[in-house]
């Protein structure tokens, strides 16, 4: 996640509590890799793992979920670049190429991010 937004991370962490998941919502939906998980979620996480579930959202029905909506996120990160994720060398090089192109043209890099959002 190369474009983490410090202010957004501080906002999420500042709202967190011990028993909840504070999860931002982007244009593509919930962003579980960018969420803040309270220590009170550990029991539900452990039960889910012991049951063979591996999806990060598998335990969400057992804990309190607080969604941070897209309007709130846009106040910190209007392009939602924070949710860009790099999983392969090809994604990395494509993103770097778009960054160079945008520095020269001073344009938005939304195209580079479109294929790199977290699911």
N, C-alpha and C positions, 0 to 999 in steps of 0.2 A: 504494500500500500504506500506508494511513493509520495502521495500528496496529502498526507495527514495534516489537518488543520488544528493547530495548537489551541485556538480559542474554542473550537467545537469539542475537542477532547476534554478541555477543562470544564466546559459547560456540562457535558455528560457526566463526568466524574463528580462534579459538584452537586448534581441532583441525585446521585446514586444513594441507595441505602442497603443495609445488610441483607435484606430478604428479597430483593427484586432484580429484574433484568430491565435496564434502561436501554432501549433499542431504537436507533434512528431509522427513519423511513426515507428512502430516496425514491427517485422516479421509477426505479425497477422493483420497488417493494422494500421489505425489511432488510436491514443490513446487519446480520448476526455477527460478522467478524469485526464490526465496529462498535458493538454493544459493550455495556459495562455490566458485569455479573457480580452481584453481591455474594458474600460468603454464605448467606443463608440458602443459596441455591445448591450448595455442594451435595446435600443429601439426595436431592432430586436428580442431580447429574450422575451421581454414583449409582443410584437405582436404575437409571436409564442405561448406563454402560453395562451394568451387570445383566440386564435383560437383552443385551446384544444390539441395542440401538446405537448407531454411530453418528446420526445426523445431529448437528449442533442444536437444532430447534426441537429435538425429540422430547425434551423435558419441559418445554414451555407450558404445557397444560397443567403442570404441577406447581408452578410458581407464579408470583405476581409479575405481570408484564406491563411496563410503562412505555408506550410508543411516543417517540419524539417525531412529530409530523414534519412533512416536507417544508412547510412554511417556516417552521422554527429552524430547521437545518439550513434553509436558504439564507437566513439571516447571518449565518456564519460562513457558509460556503455556497454561494449562488450557482456555481457550475457543478456542484456535487462531486468535485474532483477527489474529495477525501475517500470516496468509495471505489476509486479506480484500483484495480488489483492486477498484479503481474504474476502469471503462473508459468510462463515459458520464456525461453530466450527470444523467441520470435516476437512475443508481446513486448518484451523489454526494448528490442531494437526498433519496433514500429513506434512505440511511444517516444523513444529518444529522437527518432527522425522527425516526428510531428512537433516535438518541442523545438528542435532546431529551425524547422520551417516557420513556426509561429514567432520565434524570436525575430526572424528576418522580416516577417509580415506584420508582426504585432497583433495577430488575430487570435481568436479563441482556439483552444485545443480540444474542443468537444468531440471532434471526429476521432481523435486518438483514444478518448475515454469511452466512446460508445461501445466498443467491443470488449471492454475491460472492466465492466461493473461486476461487483460480487453478486452471486446468486444466493 
